Amino acid sequence: MKKIVILLIIVLFNFVFANNTGDVGLLTWNIQLSWDKIDVSLVEKRAKAINKFIEREKKLIEKLYKKGSLMLLLDIDEAQKQINNIYSQLNQVSEQLETVYKKKKIVDKKYYEILSGIKLILKDIKSTKEKINQRLIRIKLYSLKIVELKNQISQIRKDLNVLKNSLAIYTKILYSLNNQIYDSDLKIDNLKLLLKSENISKTLSKEDIVKLLTAKMKELMNQLDEKNKKLTYYIKKINFLKIKYASEVKGYQRELEMLNQQKKYLMFLFDYLKIDKKEYDKKFKFLFESKKDLKRQLIKLLLVTRNKLDKIKLWTGFDITPLLKNPEKPDSDKFFSWPVLPVTKITTYFHDPDYLKQFWVLHNAIDLRVPQWSPIYAPANGIVYKVFDQDWPGLNRMIIVHKYWYVTVYLHLNRILVKEGQFVKRWQIIAVSWWKPGTRWAWLLSEGPHLHFEVIKNWQWIDPLKVLDLSVIDFDYKKLPKKYWLKYYKDKLSRNIDLSKVKVIPWKTILDRRINFLKKYGSWPYKDLQLWQKAASGTKIDIDLWICIWFAETWLGKHFARNSKWNVGNVWNNDRWDRIGFKTPLEGARAIYLTLNNKYLKNIYTLDKLSRYWSSNGPIYASEPYKWQKNVMKCLTMIKWYWVPEDYPFRKLR
């Protein structure tokens, strides 16, 4: 009986794997159905089956790497880094160029101002030179006049000496004559005249002589007076000329000094222009040429990249441009988001020794416990490479290509919601989980509801937990193997918001936690869960997210803004920024859910993109920079029972 059961299993395996053909196909067993061939142990057969499956998967992924598609993608990824680097350099050079250009404009402006100043200075120098020349002419004229006056004064002084000598002679003669007939009062003394009476006629003739002498002396005196007046005039004039001469000399010295200063300043300005302008012209030219060179490099790289993109499209049939255009996290130890939430249990670890004992092969993945019909999320932006969506019992799976040379593989899926060649965003729902052994989608070896998740980099399978945020797990970290404990703490400490002190609602199921959260914090009618269920119906939005938004913004209806009853976040306000209210609480609550499906927000999948704190540009719901995000995350953590990630996905299957 035991052999019959084993034989039936083998027949079913053969049916499943023999019919799964295509680029990859599944395992095919060429087992002859004879009793002689059933001596090999079931474990060994399972090991062979798994190994063959792995080999087939390897060959498929090897095509991606070696045939050229992923190798080109890797080249493009590297080229993209170079392009980003060149863009970064280009931005830096552009900023420097702008800075230098602004300074150059200032220097150029100063340059032209200085040129104008130089022209004025040169004009002033010319004027100063003319003034100096005029002063020198005046000084020379003054010098000549002073010399001429000195000569005239000297001549007058000689003439005065002659006059004085003549006057002295006349005075002496007159004195001797006068003493003979004149008394001391210069009157004729009758006695003296009587004594001279014997020769009165002669005496009287002498008087005529005296008169003549006196007249001559008077004339000499007049001449002497004229000469003295002239001498005084010439002395005054020469003194005046000396003052003017001294003033002209002083002015000349002053203007000469000013001229020297102007020359020095002119030399300084020339030096400034020669150094400063030359330096900025050189900098500007260098940066301008650098920018041109970077642009040439960029164009060359873009052309090469475009050719490689065309080749990938030719070989694979899909366009990877969206993957390159959309921003992504840097390659790090938290590059991927979790493909399922919450992470309640990891049933099998990467290279799990128990799996090796049980199946005799290495487990190149992690198995995540997940209920049936749970959403499977894209852990990063990517292009769907292969989809195996069986219509008969088999293994539903898919392969996605990401940036930084990553490839991810997903097994045990029910419904796959994406197509080959499709670009998917991080946290976008890509599939639905399944598990039942022997049915369509799960494969015979599925032993419970889980997602098999593989990560490959550079054609090497790596431990997914090395690139996932371990702080998000919804179980005690001590249940992890010890080798992951340090990473758990590192991931926890590197989070932007510390949720470790948040008190969760002490109820086992999420429904109970939701009900009791509303009872504890909500005001009527927002205590009623049915109101929220009606509000969220048909929107495919996580009901808890908007409960938490109301909690963050109104304390669940306890604090509405003025003139906006039943309205949270001012949704549906008009262009005049009027606050509006809604007729009923249900309308107000539903408006929030509907807002996320409008044309601005419909392509947003995660909480971080709704808040300005995390999304520096693009459409947002909340412009409050920090507190809103923090409060919403704390609220979600209380209801969900695990530390929700900053980029929590709020779009659901139903």
C-alpha positions in Angstrom: 0.0 0.0 0.0 2.8 2.3 0.9 4.5 1.8 -2.5 1.2 2.5 -4.3 0.9 5.8 -2.5 4.5 6.7 -3.4 3.9 5.7 -7.0 0.7 7.9 -7.2 2.7 10.8 -5.8 5.4 10.3 -8.4 2.9 10.0 -11.2 1.3 13.3 -10.1 4.7 15.0 -9.9 5.5 13.7 -13.4 2.2 15.1 -14.6 2.8 18.5 -13.0 6.4 19.0 -14.1 6.2 17.4 -17.6 3.4 19.8 -18.6 5.2 22.9 -17.3 7.2 24.0 -20.3 8.4 27.3 -21.7 11.5 29.4 -21.1 11.9 28.0 -17.6 9.5 25.2 -17.1 9.5 23.2 -13.9 11.1 19.9 -13.0 10.7 16.9 -15.2 11.1 13.5 -13.9 12.0 10.7 -16.3 11.0 8.0 -13.9 10.0 4.7 -15.3 6.9 3.5 -13.5 8.1 0.2 -12.4 8.3 -1.3 -9.0 12.1 -1.8 -9.4 12.6 2.0 -9.6 10.8 3.0 -6.4 13.6 1.9 -4.1 15.0 5.5 -4.0 13.9 7.3 -0.8 11.2 10.0 -1.1 13.6 12.5 0.5 16.2 11.8 -2.2 13.6 12.3 -4.9 12.4 15.5 -3.3 16.0 16.7 -3.2 16.5 15.8 -6.9 13.3 17.5 -7.7 14.2 20.7 -5.8 17.7 20.7 -7.3 16.4 20.4 -10.8 14.0 23.2 -10.1 16.8 25.3 -8.8 19.0 24.5 -11.8 16.2 25.5 -14.1 15.7 28.8 -12.2 19.4 29.4 -12.3 19.6 28.9 -16.0 16.7 31.3 -16.5 18.4 33.9 -14.3 21.7 33.1 -15.9 20.2 34.1 -19.2 19.3 37.4 -17.6 22.9 37.9 -16.5 24.9 36.2 -19.2 22.9 36.5 -22.4 23.2 40.2 -22.1 20.0 41.6 -20.7 21.0 42.0 -17.1 24.6 42.6 -18.0 23.5 45.5 -20.1 21.2 46.5 -17.3 24.2 46.4 -14.9 26.1 48.5 -17.4 23.2 50.9 -17.6 23.0 50.9 -13.8 26.7 51.8 -13.7 26.2 54.3 -16.5 23.3 55.7 -14.5 25.6 56.2 -11.6 28.1 57.9 -13.8 25.3 60.0 -15.3 24.0 60.9 -11.8 27.6 61.7 -10.9 28.0 63.9 -14.0 24.7 65.5 -13.2 25.9 66.1 -9.7 29.2 67.5 -11.0 27.3 69.5 -13.6 25.1 71.0 -10.9 28.1 71.8 -8.7 29.9 73.4 -11.7 26.7 75.3 -12.6 26.4 76.5 -9.1 30.1 77.5 -9.0 29.7 79.1 -12.4 26.7 81.0 -11.3 28.6 82.2 -8.2 31.7 83.1 -10.2 29.5 84.7 -12.9 27.8 86.9 -10.2 31.2 87.9 -8.8 32.6 88.4 -12.4 29.6 90.7 -13.1 30.5 92.6 -10.0 34.2 92.7 -10.9 33.3 93.6 -14.5 31.0 96.4 -13.2 33.9 97.6 -11.0 36.2 97.2 -13.9 34.1 99.6 -16.1 33.6 101.9 -13.1 37.4 101.9 -12.6 37.9 102.5 -16.3 35.6 105.5 -16.0 37.5 106.5 -12.9 40.8 106.1 -14.7 39.5 108.3 -17.5 38.5 110.9 -15.0 41.8 110.6 -13.2 43.7 110.8 -16.5 41.6 113.9 -17.4 42.3 115.3 -13.9 46.0 114.5 -14.3 46.0 116.4 -17.6 44.2 119.2 -15.9 46.6 119.1 -12.9 49.6 119.1 -15.3 48.1 122.2 -17.1 47.6 123.9 -13.7 51.2 123.0 -12.7 52.5 124.4 -16.0 50.5 127.6 -15.6 51.8 127.8 -12.0 55.3 127.3 -13.2 54.8 130.1 -15.8 53.4 132.4 -13.1 56.3 131.5 -10.8 58.8 132.3 -13.5 57.0 135.6 -14.3 57.0 136.4 -10.6 60.6 135.5 -10.4 61.5 137.8 -13.3 59.4 140.7 -11.9 61.0 140.2 -8.5 64.5 140.4 -10.1 63.4 143.4 -12.1 62.0 145.1 -9.0 65.1 144.2 -7.0 67.2 145.9 -9.7 65.0 149.0 -9.7 65.1 149.1 -5.9 68.9 148.9 -6.1 69.0 151.7 -8.7 66.7 153.9 -6.6 68.8 153.2 -3.5 71.9 154.3 -5.6 70.0 157.4 -6.8 69.0 158.1 -3.2 72.6 157.9 -2.1 73.6 160.4 -4.8 70.8 162.8 -3.9 71.7 162.5 -0.2 75.3 163.3 -1.0 74.3 166.3 -3.1 72.0 167.5 -0.5 74.7 167.1 2.2 77.1 169.3 0.1 74.4 171.9 -0.5 73.5 171.8 3.1 77.1 172.4 4.2 77.6 175.4 1.8 74.3 176.8 2.8 75.2 176.3 6.5 78.5 178.2 6.1 76.7 181.0 4.3 73.9 181.1 6.7 76.1 181.4 9.7 77.5 184.8 8.4 74.2 186.8 8.2 71.4 184.6 9.8 70.6 184.2 13.4 69.5 180.9 15.0 65.9 181.6 13.9 67.1 181.8 10.2 66.4 185.6 10.1 68.9 188.1 8.9 70.9 189.3 11.8 71.2 193.2 11.5 74.3 193.2 13.6 76.0 190.6 11.4 74.9 192.5 8.4 76.2 195.8 9.9 79.5 194.2 10.5 79.6 193.2 6.9 78.4 196.6 5.8 81.6 197.4 4.0 80.6 194.9 1.4 76.8 194.8 1.7 76.3 194.3 -2.0 78.4 191.1 -1.9 76.6 189.9 1.2 73.3 190.5 -0.4 74.4 188.6 -3.5 75.3 185.7 -1.3 71.7 185.7 -0.2 70.7 185.1 -3.7 73.0 182.2 -3.8 71.5 180.9 -0.6 68.1 181.2 -2.2 69.3 179.3 -5.2 70.9 176.7 -3.0 67.8 176.4 -0.9 65.6 176.0 -4.0 68.0 173.3 -5.2 67.9 171.6 -1.9 64.2 171.7 -2.0 64.2 170.2 -5.4 66.6 167.5 -4.1 64.4 166.9 -1.2 61.4 166.5 -3.5 63.4 164.1 -5.6 64.5 162.2 -2.5 60.9 162.0 -1.3 59.7 160.7 -4.7 62.5 158.1 -4.7 61.6 157.0 -1.2 57.9 156.7 -2.2 58.9 154.7 -5.2 61.2 152.6 -3.1 58.4 151.9 -0.6 56.0 151.0 -3.5 58.6 148.7 -5.0 59.3 147.1 -1.6 55.6 146.5 -1.1 55.2 145.2 -4.6 58.1 142.8 -4.2 56.8 141.6 -0.9 53.4 141.0 -2.6 55.1 139.2 -5.4 57.1 137.1 -3.0 53.8 136.1 -1.2 52.2 135.2 -4.5 55.4 133.4 -5.5 55.4 131.4 -2.2 51.7 130.6 -2.7 52.3 129.4 -6.3 55.2 127.3 -5.1 53.1 125.8 -2.4 50.2 125.1 -4.8 52.7 123.6 -7.2 54.0 121.3 -4.5 50.5 120.4 -3.4 49.4 119.7 -7.0 52.6 117.8 -7.7 51.9 115.6 -4.6 48.3 115.1 -5.7 49.6 114.1 -9.2 52.0 111.6 -7.6 49.1 110.2 -5.5 46.9 109.9 -8.6 49.6 108.1 -10.3 50.0 105.7 -7.4 46.3 105.1 -7.2 46.2 104.6 -11.0 48.9 102.0 -10.6 46.9 100.3 -7.8 43.8 100.2 -10.0 45.7 98.8 -12.9 47.1 96.1 -10.6 43.7 95.3 -9.2 42.2 95.0 -12.7 45.1 93.0 -13.9 44.9 90.5 -11.0 41.2 90.4 -10.0 39.6 90.6 -13.4 42.1 88.2 -14.9 41.5 85.7 -12.0 37.7 85.7 -12.4 37.9 85.6 -16.2 40.2 82.6 -15.9 37.8 80.9 -13.3 34.8 81.6 -15.4 36.5 80.3 -18.6 37.6 77.2 -16.7 34.2 76.5 -15.3 32.5 77.2 -18.6 34.8 74.8 -20.4 34.3 72.2 -17.5 30.5 72.6 -18.0 30.8 72.1 -21.7 33.0 69.1 -21.2 30.6 67.5 -18.7 27.8 68.1 -21.1 29.7 66.3 -23.8 30.4 63.4 -21.5 26.7 63.4 -20.5 25.5 63.3 -24.1 28.0 60.6 -24.9 26.8 58.5 -21.9 23.2 59.1 -22.6 23.7 58.0 -26.3 25.5 54.8 -25.1 22.8 54.2 -22.5 20.0 54.7 -25.1 21.7 52.1 -27.4 21.9 49.6 -24.5 18.3 50.3 -23.5 17.2 49.6 -27.1 19.2 46.3 -27.0 17.5 45.3 -23.8 14.1 46.1 -25.3 15.0 44.1 -28.3 16.2 41.1 -26.3 13.7 41.1 -23.5 10.7 42.8 -25.1 10.3 45.4 -22.3 11.5 48.9 -21.5 13.5 49.5 -18.4 13.5 53.3 -18.7 10.9 53.8 -15.9 13.2 51.9 -13.5 16.1 54.2 -14.3 13.9 57.4 -14.2 12.2 56.7 -10.8 14.3 57.5 -7.7 15.2 54.7 -5.5 16.9 54.1 -2.1 20.6 53.8 -2.2 22.1 50.4 -2.1 22.4 49.6 1.6 21.6 47.0 4.3 18.0 48.3 4.2 17.5 48.5 0.5 14.4 46.4 0.3 11.0 46.8 2.0 9.3 43.7 3.2 7.2 41.9 0.6 4.6 41.1 3.2 3.2 42.8 6.3 3.0 42.1 9.1 6.1 39.9 9.4 4.7 37.5 12.1 7.1 34.6 11.5 10.0 33.5 9.4 9.5 29.8 9.1 12.7 29.0 7.2 15.9 31.1 7.0 18.5 31.5 4.4 20.6 28.3 4.2 18.6 27.0 7.1 20.3 23.8 8.5 16.9 22.2 9.3 15.9 22.6 5.7 19.1 21.0 4.5 18.5 18.1 6.8 14.9 17.7 5.6 15.4 18.2 1.8 19.2 17.7 1.3 19.5 21.0 -0.5 20.4 24.6 0.5 17.5 27.0 1.0 18.5 30.1 -0.9 15.6 32.2 0.4 13.5 33.0 3.5 10.0 31.7 4.0 7.6 34.2 5.5 4.5 33.0 7.2 1.5 34.8 5.6 -2.2 34.0 5.6 -3.9 33.0 2.3 -5.1 35.9 0.2 -2.6 38.3 1.7 -1.1 41.0 -0.6 2.4 40.5 -1.8 4.2 43.9 -2.2 7.1 44.9 -4.6 10.0 45.4 -2.2 11.6 48.0 -4.4 11.0 49.6 -7.8 11.6 47.1 -10.5 10.7 45.5 -13.9 8.8 42.2 -13.9 11.1 39.8 -15.8 9.1 36.5 -15.7 5.7 35.5 -14.6 4.5 31.9 -14.2 0.7 32.0 -13.6 -0.5 28.4 -14.0 -4.0 27.4 -15.0 -3.4 23.9 -13.6 -1.6 22.5 -10.6 1.9 23.9 -10.5 4.0 26.5 -8.9 3.0 30.1 -9.4 6.1 32.4 -9.2 7.6 35.5 -10.6 11.0 37.2 -11.0 11.6 41.0 -10.7 14.7 42.9 -11.8 15.7 45.9 -9.6 18.4 48.6 -9.6 21.9 47.9 -8.2 22.1 44.5 -10.0 19.4 43.0 -7.7 16.9 40.3 -8.8 14.1 38.9 -6.5 12.1 35.7 -6.8 8.7 34.9 -5.3 7.1 31.4 -5.0 3.8 30.1 -3.9 1.5 32.7 -5.3 -2.2 32.5 -6.0 -3.1 35.5 -8.2 -0.3 37.5 -10.0 -1.5 41.0 -10.6 1.3 42.2 -12.8 2.6 41.3 -16.3 6.0 40.7 -17.8 7.8 43.9 -18.7 5.6 46.0 -16.3 7.3 48.6 -14.1 6.3 48.2 -10.5 6.8 50.7 -7.6 8.0 49.9 -4.1 5.0 48.7 -2.0 2.8 48.2 -5.0 0.7 45.1 -4.6 2.0 42.6 -7.2 0.4 39.3 -6.2 -1.8 37.4 -3.7 -0.5 34.6 -1.4 -1.5 30.9 -1.5 -0.3 27.7 -0.1 -2.4 24.6 -0.2 -0.2 21.6 -1.3 -1.1 19.8 -4.5 -3.4 22.6 -5.7 -2.8 25.1 -8.4 -0.3 27.8 -7.5 1.3 26.2 -4.4 3.2 23.1 -5.6 3.3 19.8 -3.8 6.1 20.7 -1.3 4.3 23.7 0.3 3.8 22.7 3.9 1.9 25.8 5.1 0.8 29.3 4.2 4.0 31.2 3.3 5.9 33.3 0.8 9.2 32.0 -0.5 11.4 35.1 -1.1 14.8 35.1 -2.8 17.3 37.9 -3.4 20.1 37.7 -6.0 22.9 40.2 -6.5 25.6 39.9 -9.1 24.5 36.4 -9.9 24.9 35.3 -6.3 22.0 34.4 -3.9 22.3 36.5 -0.8 20.5 36.4 2.6 17.4 38.6 2.2 17.6 39.6 5.9 20.9 41.4 5.1 18.9 43.9 3.0 15.6 44.1 4.9 14.8 46.3 8.0 14.6 43.8 10.8 13.1 46.3 13.2 9.8 45.9 11.4 9.3 42.3 12.5 6.1 41.6 14.5 7.7 39.1 16.9 10.3 39.1 19.6 13.7 39.7 18.0 15.2 36.9 20.3 13.3 34.4 18.2 15.7 35.4 15.4 19.0 33.5 15.1 21.6 35.3 17.2 23.5 36.3 14.2 20.7 38.8 13.3 20.4 40.4 16.7 23.0 43.1 16.1 21.4 44.0 12.8 18.0 44.2 14.5 19.4 46.8 17.0 21.2 48.7 14.3 18.1 48.9 12.1 16.0 50.0 15.2 18.4 52.8 16.1 18.7 54.0 12.5 14.9 54.7 12.2 13.8 58.2 11.8 11.1 57.9 14.4 11.5 56.0 17.7 8.3 53.9 18.3 9.7 51.7 21.1 7.8 53.5 23.8 4.4 53.4 22.0 1.8 51.4 24.1 -0.1 49.0 21.9 -3.8 48.3 22.6 -3.9 45.0 24.7 -6.2 42.9 22.5 -5.2 39.9 20.4 -6.9 40.5 17.1 -6.5 43.6 14.9 -10.3 43.9 14.9 -10.5 44.0 18.7 -7.6 46.5 18.8 -9.4 48.7 16.3 -12.7 48.6 18.2 -11.0 49.4 21.5 -8.8 52.1 20.1 -12.0 53.9 18.8 -13.7 53.5 22.1 -10.8 54.8 24.0 -9.9 57.9 21.9 -12.9 58.6 19.7 -15.9 60.9 20.3 -19.3 60.0 19.2 -20.1 59.1 16.4 -16.5 58.2 15.6 -16.4 55.5 18.2 -18.5 53.4 15.9 -16.3 51.1 13.7 -19.2 50.6 11.2 -18.9 54.3 10.3 -15.3 53.8 9.3 -16.1 50.6 7.5 -18.7 52.4 5.4 -16.4 55.3 4.8 -13.6 53.1 3.5 -15.8 50.7 1.5 -14.8 50.4 -2.2 -11.7 52.6 -1.8 -9.0 49.9 -1.2 -7.5 52.1 1.4 -6.3 50.8 4.7 -9.1 51.7 7.2 -6.6 52.2 10.0 -4.6 54.9 8.2 -7.5 57.3 8.1 -8.6 56.4 11.6 -5.1 57.5 12.5 -5.2 60.7 10.4 -8.4 61.7 12.2 -6.7 60.8 15.5 -3.7 63.0 14.6 -5.7 65.9 13.3 -8.8 66.1 15.5 -8.3 63.6 18.3 -11.0 61.5 16.5 -13.5 64.3 16.2 -12.9 66.1 19.5 -11.2 69.1 17.9 -12.5 70.4 14.5 -11.2 73.5 12.9 -13.5 76.6 12.8 -16.3 76.4 10.2 -15.3 72.9 9.1 -17.4 70.5 11.1 -16.9 66.8 10.0 -14.0 68.0 7.8 -10.4 66.8 8.4 -7.4 68.2 6.6 -9.5 70.8 4.8 -10.3 68.4 2.0 -12.5 69.5 -0.9 -12.0 73.2 0.0 -12.5 75.7 -2.8 -10.0 77.9 -4.5 -10.7 80.8 -2.2 -9.4 78.6 0.7 -12.7 78.7 2.4 -13.2 76.0 5.1 -16.2 73.8 4.3 -18.1 71.4 6.4 -20.0 68.2 5.6 -23.6 67.3 6.3 -22.8 64.1 8.2 -19.9 62.5 9.9 -19.9 59.7 7.4 -19.5 62.2 4.5 -16.6 63.8 6.2 -14.9 60.5 7.0 -15.4 59.2 3.5 -14.0 62.4 1.9 -10.7 61.5 3.4 -10.6 58.0 1.8 -11.8 59.4 -1.6 -9.1 62.1 -1.5 -6.4 59.4 -1.9 -7.9 58.3 -5.1 -7.9 61.7 -6.8 -5.7 62.5 -9.8 -2.9 63.9 -7.7 -2.5 61.1 -5.1 -3.7 58.0 -6.9 -0.2 56.9 -7.8 1.1 57.2 -4.2 1.3 54.0 -2.3 3.0 54.8 1.0 2.5 57.0 4.1 5.9 58.9 3.7 4.8 60.3 0.3 1.8 62.0 1.9 3.8 64.1 4.4 6.0 67.0 3.5 8.5 65.8 6.2 9.4 62.8 4.0 8.4 64.1 0.5 10.2 67.3 -0.2 8.4 67.8 -3.5 5.4 66.5 -5.4 1.7 66.1 -4.4 1.1 65.6 -0.7 -1.8 65.4 1.7 -0.2 66.9 4.8 2.2 69.8 4.6 2.9 69.8 8.4 6.6 69.0 8.4 7.0 66.4 11.2 4.4 66.0 13.9 1.7 64.7 11.6 3.8 61.8 10.3 5.0 60.9 13.8 1.6 60.9 15.3 0.1 58.8 12.5 2.9 56.3 12.8 2.4 56.0 16.5 -1.3 55.5 16.1 -0.8 52.8 13.4 1.7 51.0 15.6 -0.8 50.9 18.5 -3.4 49.3 16.3 -1.1 47.1 14.1 0.9 45.7 17.0 4.3 46.2 15.3 6.5 49.1 14.5 5.2 50.2 11.1 7.8 51.3 8.6 8.1 55.0 7.7 7.0 54.1 4.2 4.0 52.1 5.3 1.8 50.9 2.4 -1.8 52.0 2.7 -3.3 50.6 -0.5 -5.0 47.2 0.0 -6.4 44.4 -2.1 -10.0 45.0 -1.1 
